Amino acid sequence: MSVQTSITDKLTQAFSPSFLEVLNESNRHHVPPNSETHFKVVIVSGEFEGKRLITRHRLINDLLADELAGGVHALTMHTYTDKEWQSRDGAPVSPKCKG
């Protein structure tokens, strides 16, 4: 199973998101082709209601501890409640890191 699929499955099971996007952004960095080292997660879930941003991120970090201890070098997280997501025009665009 790919790292991207593992992340997607774990987040789906734990948070029942109304929106989830797991993007492999490894190609934006200086890594070998087909790497799975840099990911961006955009997740919208009722599970985040009443939780501060740091708590949301800790929940995800704990859930993905195996992936983070393995080959995942970077994980960008954008976590929203349904209300927060409705007031936005999507998640921030990732910067181009490749030189």
Helices and strands as residue ranges (DSSP letters): H 3-15, E 19-24, G 26-28, E 38-44, G 46-48, H 53-63, H 65-69, E 74-80, H 82-86
